[in-house]
Amino acid sequence: MKLRIAATAVALTTVIAACGAQQAGGGAAGAWPRKGKPITLIVAFAPGAAVDAAARVVAPVLEKELGTNVEVENRPGAGGLIGYTALSKSRPDGYTIGATSSPSIVISPLDPSRGATYTRASFQPLGMQVLDPMLVGVAPDSPYQNLKDLIEAVKAKPKSVTVTTTGVQTGEHFALADIQQKTQAQFAPVHFSEGAASAIAAFLGKHVDAYVGNVSDVKPHVAQGKIKVLGVMGAERSPFLPDVPTFAEQGYQIDAATARGYVAPAGVPAEVRTKIEAALKKAIEDPAVVAKMKDLGLPTVYKSGQDYTTYWAGQESNYKQALPLVRNEKG
């Protein structure tokens, strides 16, 4: 009798443990997302920015794959710091993810003066969607016909040309610092912390002399004759701007691009994360999404969550070395 009771107790304990494991593991993924519970997709930049545009193209397909609404929520400001902070503090249950732009999300916690409360380890990369080269552009009626004209003019008269970035220690800021360090031309940076939409508006309004940003930012404006691109910071010419030479072609060894993708706050259960990653891969590689991205001037370059993590680590290493170059360039 005692043996039978003991055996029953052991069996009951095993069942309870199995149920707990199921809830913490596969059962959590199986029940996720709950019917009617939406997923919030935080964008750390203003509406109209490239990272926002990419997220809004992906969201409808992501909804279809996951079977629930995906609500894009913009949290702009401080070069992405506000949105990234909100994302890092979100509950790691899969119901809040973020559309991010790196190197900004990688760079912001590297300098204590920025006051970031998160680190790279605060996030779990889910997949990369875009690799968008940077460029330098000027007004169509500008006297500068090529990079050499611009750089020589600034070398002759330091700080005489204002130039946009999307905030202190963002990718554009680091690209500008690299240009200055390698050419000895000292520009006057003007930082627009809400993102590319504000920067391009200021440039088009003739409040800033030159624009540093991504190919996707200017593609429609080039077509309308509103900006003259002097050089692209890629290993090869952009298919969206085939007539524009690279920096390297003009004798300047500068290569810079923005990677855009998706992350979750660290700690999301592995099974839930796997489900989101799979849905993102299908959404990013969906032919209709790829076509829409191409129309926006955003080249699709997919990387898995693991590969995106590795890419982030490489960026962190590179920008740690470059950080001293931008500390005295806060505009």
C-alpha positions as CSV (number, residue, x, y, z in Angstrom):
1,M,0.0,0.0,0.0
2,K,2.8,2.4,0.9
3,L,4.6,1.5,-2.2
4,R,1.5,2.2,-4.3
5,I,1.0,5.7,-2.6
6,A,4.6,6.5,-3.2
7,A,4.5,5.5,-6.8
8,T,1.3,7.6,-7.3
9,A,3.0,10.6,-5.7
10,V,6.1,10.3,-7.9
11,A,3.8,10.0,-11.0
12,L,1.8,13.1,-10.0
13,T,5.0,15.1,-9.4
14,T,6.3,14.0,-12.8
15,V,3.1,15.2,-14.5
16,I,3.2,18.5,-12.7
17,A,6.8,19.0,-13.7
18,A,6.0,18.1,-17.3
19,C,3.2,20.6,-17.3
20,G,5.5,23.4,-15.9
21,A,8.1,22.6,-18.5
22,Q,5.5,22.7,-21.3
23,Q,4.3,26.1,-20.1
24,A,7.9,27.4,-19.9
25,G,9.0,25.8,-23.2
26,G,7.2,24.5,-26.2
27,G,3.8,25.1,-24.7
28,A,4.6,28.8,-24.4
29,A,5.4,28.9,-28.1
30,G,2.4,26.9,-29.0
31,A,0.1,29.3,-27.2
32,W,1.9,32.3,-28.5
33,P,0.7,34.8,-29.6
34,R,-2.6,34.7,-27.7
35,K,-5.6,35.3,-29.8
36,G,-6.5,39.0,-29.9
37,K,-3.2,40.2,-28.3
38,P,-1.2,42.4,-30.6
39,I,2.5,42.7,-31.0
40,T,4.0,46.2,-30.7
41,L,6.8,47.0,-33.1
42,I,8.8,50.0,-31.7
43,V,10.6,52.2,-34.2
44,A,13.2,54.5,-32.6
45,F,12.9,57.1,-35.3
46,A,10.2,59.4,-36.7
47,P,7.6,58.4,-39.4
48,G,9.1,58.7,-42.8
49,A,12.6,57.5,-41.9
50,A,14.0,54.5,-43.8
51,V,13.8,52.2,-40.7
52,D,10.1,53.2,-40.3
53,A,9.4,52.6,-44.0
54,A,10.9,49.2,-43.8
55,A,9.0,48.2,-40.7
56,R,5.7,49.3,-42.2
57,V,6.3,47.2,-45.3
58,V,7.2,44.1,-43.2
59,A,4.4,44.5,-40.6
60,P,1.4,43.2,-42.8
61,V,3.2,40.1,-43.8
62,L,4.4,39.5,-40.2
63,E,0.8,39.8,-39.1
64,K,-0.2,37.1,-41.6
65,E,2.6,34.8,-40.5
66,L,1.9,35.2,-36.7
67,G,-1.8,35.5,-36.9
68,T,-2.2,38.7,-34.9
69,N,-2.0,42.4,-35.3
70,V,1.4,44.1,-35.5
71,E,1.2,47.7,-34.4
72,V,4.1,50.1,-35.4
73,E,4.8,52.6,-32.6
74,N,7.3,55.5,-33.3
75,R,9.4,56.5,-30.3
76,P,11.8,59.1,-31.9
77,G,14.4,61.3,-30.2
78,A,18.0,61.4,-29.0
79,G,19.4,59.6,-32.0
80,G,17.3,56.5,-31.3
81,L,18.0,56.5,-27.5
82,I,14.4,57.0,-26.5
83,G,13.0,54.2,-28.5
84,Y,15.9,51.8,-27.7
85,T,15.4,52.5,-24.0
86,A,11.7,51.7,-24.2
87,L,12.4,48.5,-26.0
88,S,15.1,47.4,-23.6
89,K,12.7,47.9,-20.6
90,S,9.8,46.0,-22.3
91,R,8.6,42.7,-21.0
92,P,10.6,39.9,-22.8
93,D,7.5,37.9,-23.8
94,G,7.6,38.4,-27.5
95,Y,4.7,41.0,-27.6
96,T,7.2,43.9,-28.0
97,I,9.9,43.9,-30.6
98,G,11.8,46.7,-32.2
99,A,12.9,47.9,-35.7
100,T,16.4,49.1,-35.2
101,S,19.2,50.8,-37.1
102,S,22.8,49.9,-36.4
103,P,25.3,51.2,-35.7
104,S,23.2,53.7,-33.7
105,I,21.8,51.0,-31.4
106,V,25.4,49.6,-31.0
107,I,27.1,52.9,-30.5
108,S,24.8,54.7,-28.0
109,P,25.8,52.6,-25.0
110,L,29.5,52.8,-25.7
111,D,29.9,56.4,-24.4
112,P,28.8,56.9,-20.8
113,S,28.0,60.6,-21.4
114,R,25.0,59.5,-23.6
115,G,23.4,58.1,-20.4
116,A,22.1,54.9,-22.1
117,T,20.7,52.4,-19.6
118,Y,21.1,49.5,-21.9
119,T,24.0,47.6,-23.6
120,R,24.2,45.4,-26.7
121,A,23.4,42.5,-24.4
122,S,20.0,44.1,-23.6
123,F,18.7,43.0,-27.0
124,Q,18.3,39.7,-28.9
125,P,18.7,40.3,-32.7
126,L,16.0,38.5,-34.7
127,G,17.1,39.2,-38.2
128,M,18.6,41.9,-40.5
129,Q,16.7,43.2,-43.5
130,V,18.7,46.0,-45.1
131,L,22.3,47.1,-45.7
132,D,22.0,50.7,-46.9
133,P,25.2,52.5,-48.0
134,M,25.9,56.1,-47.0
135,L,26.6,59.1,-49.2
136,V,27.3,62.8,-49.4
137,G,25.0,65.1,-51.3
138,V,24.7,68.8,-52.0
139,A,22.2,71.2,-53.6
140,P,21.8,70.9,-57.4
141,D,23.1,74.5,-57.8
142,S,26.1,73.9,-55.6
143,P,29.5,74.9,-57.0
144,Y,30.9,71.5,-55.9
145,Q,30.9,69.1,-58.9
146,N,32.6,66.2,-57.1
147,L,34.0,65.1,-53.7
148,K,37.4,66.7,-54.4
149,D,35.8,70.1,-55.0
150,L,33.9,69.9,-51.7
151,I,36.8,68.5,-49.6
152,E,39.3,71.0,-51.0
153,A,37.0,73.9,-50.3
154,V,36.5,72.8,-46.7
155,K,40.2,72.2,-46.2
156,A,40.8,75.8,-47.4
157,K,38.2,77.2,-45.1
158,P,37.5,74.8,-42.1
159,K,34.0,74.7,-40.7
160,S,32.6,76.7,-43.7
161,V,30.2,73.9,-44.8
162,T,27.4,72.7,-42.5
163,V,26.4,69.0,-42.9
164,T,23.6,66.9,-41.5
165,T,23.7,63.9,-39.3
166,T,20.8,62.1,-37.5
167,G,22.3,62.8,-34.1
168,V,25.4,62.6,-32.0
169,Q,27.3,59.4,-32.4
170,T,25.0,57.9,-35.0
171,G,26.2,56.1,-38.1
172,E,26.2,59.4,-40.1
173,H,28.2,61.1,-37.4
174,F,30.8,58.4,-37.5
175,A,30.9,58.4,-41.3
176,L,31.5,62.2,-41.2
177,A,34.2,61.8,-38.6
178,D,35.9,59.2,-40.8
179,I,35.8,61.6,-43.8
180,Q,37.3,64.3,-41.7
181,Q,40.0,62.1,-40.2
182,K,41.1,60.8,-43.6
183,T,40.9,64.0,-45.5
184,Q,41.7,66.6,-42.8
185,A,38.7,68.6,-44.0
186,Q,36.7,70.0,-41.0
187,F,33.0,70.3,-41.6
188,A,30.4,71.9,-39.3
189,P,28.0,69.1,-38.2
190,V,24.3,69.8,-37.5
191,H,22.6,67.0,-35.6
192,F,19.0,66.0,-36.2
193,S,18.2,63.5,-33.4
194,E,14.7,62.6,-34.6
195,G,16.1,60.9,-37.7
196,A,16.7,61.2,-41.4
197,A,13.3,62.8,-42.1
198,S,14.2,65.9,-40.1
199,A,17.7,66.0,-41.6
200,I,16.5,65.8,-45.2
201,A,13.8,68.4,-44.6
202,A,16.5,70.8,-43.3
203,F,18.7,70.1,-46.2
204,L,16.0,70.6,-48.8
205,G,15.0,73.8,-47.0
206,K,18.5,75.1,-47.6
207,H,19.2,75.3,-43.9
208,V,22.2,73.0,-44.2
209,D,24.8,73.0,-47.0
210,A,25.4,69.2,-47.4
211,Y,23.7,66.0,-46.6
212,V,25.2,62.8,-45.1
213,G,22.8,60.0,-45.1
214,N,21.8,56.8,-46.8
215,V,21.0,56.0,-50.4
216,S,17.4,55.3,-49.5
217,D,17.0,58.7,-47.9
218,V,17.6,60.6,-51.2
219,K,16.5,58.2,-54.0
220,P,13.2,60.1,-54.6
221,H,14.9,63.5,-54.3
222,V,17.6,62.6,-56.8
223,A,14.8,61.6,-59.3
224,Q,13.2,65.0,-58.7
225,G,16.5,66.9,-59.2
226,K,16.5,68.2,-55.6
227,I,19.9,66.8,-54.6
228,K,23.2,66.2,-56.3
229,V,25.0,63.1,-54.9
230,L,28.8,63.5,-54.9
231,G,29.8,60.0,-53.7
232,V,28.5,56.7,-52.3
233,M,30.4,55.1,-49.3
234,G,30.0,51.5,-50.6
235,A,32.4,48.9,-51.9
236,E,30.7,49.3,-55.3
237,R,28.2,51.6,-56.9
238,S,24.6,51.5,-55.7
239,P,22.2,49.9,-58.2
240,F,19.8,52.8,-57.2
241,L,22.4,55.5,-58.2
242,P,24.5,53.8,-60.9
243,D,25.9,57.0,-62.2
244,V,27.3,58.1,-58.9
245,P,30.9,57.0,-58.2
246,T,32.0,55.6,-54.9
247,F,34.3,57.4,-52.5
248,A,37.0,54.8,-53.4
249,E,36.7,55.5,-57.1
250,Q,37.5,59.2,-56.3
251,G,40.5,58.3,-54.1
252,Y,39.0,58.2,-50.7
253,Q,39.0,54.9,-48.9
254,I,35.8,55.3,-46.9
255,D,33.1,52.6,-46.6
256,A,30.0,53.1,-44.4
257,A,26.5,51.7,-44.4
258,T,23.5,51.4,-42.1
259,A,22.2,47.9,-41.2
260,R,18.4,47.8,-40.4
261,G,16.7,44.9,-38.8
262,Y,14.7,43.6,-35.9
263,V,15.4,42.7,-32.2
264,A,13.6,41.7,-29.0
265,P,14.5,42.6,-25.5
266,A,16.8,40.0,-24.1
267,G,15.2,37.1,-22.3
268,V,12.4,36.2,-24.7
269,P,11.9,32.4,-24.4
270,A,13.8,30.5,-27.1
271,E,10.8,28.9,-28.6
272,V,8.9,32.2,-28.9
273,R,12.0,33.8,-30.4
274,T,12.4,31.0,-32.9
275,K,8.8,31.5,-34.0
276,I,9.3,35.3,-34.5
277,E,12.6,34.7,-36.4
278,A,10.9,32.3,-38.8
279,A,8.0,34.7,-39.4
280,L,10.5,37.6,-40.0
281,K,12.5,35.6,-42.5
282,K,9.4,34.8,-44.5
283,A,8.3,38.5,-44.3
284,I,11.6,39.9,-45.3
285,E,12.1,37.5,-48.2
286,D,8.6,37.7,-49.4
287,P,8.8,38.7,-53.1
288,A,6.2,41.5,-52.8
289,V,8.1,42.9,-49.8
290,V,11.5,42.8,-51.6
291,A,9.9,44.6,-54.6
292,K,8.4,47.3,-52.3
293,M,11.8,47.7,-50.6
294,K,13.5,48.1,-54.0
295,D,11.0,50.8,-54.9
296,L,12.0,52.6,-51.7
297,G,15.7,52.3,-52.5
298,L,16.2,49.8,-49.7
299,P,18.3,46.8,-50.7
300,T,17.2,43.5,-49.0
301,V,20.2,41.8,-47.4
302,Y,18.8,39.1,-45.1
303,K,20.8,37.8,-42.1
304,S,19.4,35.4,-39.5
305,G,19.3,36.4,-35.8
306,Q,22.6,34.6,-35.1
307,D,24.3,36.2,-38.1
308,Y,22.9,39.6,-37.2
309,T,24.3,39.1,-33.7
310,T,27.7,38.4,-35.1
311,Y,27.5,41.5,-37.3
312,W,26.6,43.6,-34.3
313,A,29.6,42.3,-32.4
314,G,31.9,43.3,-35.3
315,Q,30.3,46.8,-35.4
316,E,30.8,47.3,-31.7
317,S,34.5,46.4,-32.0
318,N,35.0,48.8,-34.9
319,Y,33.1,51.8,-33.4
320,K,34.8,51.5,-30.0
321,Q,38.0,52.3,-31.9
322,A,36.4,55.2,-33.8
323,L,34.6,56.7,-30.8
324,P,37.4,59.2,-29.9
325,L,37.0,60.7,-33.4
326,V,33.4,61.9,-32.7
327,R,33.6,63.0,-29.1
328,N,34.8,66.4,-30.1
329,E,32.4,66.7,-32.9
330,K,29.1,67.4,-31.1
331,G,28.2,70.4,-33.1
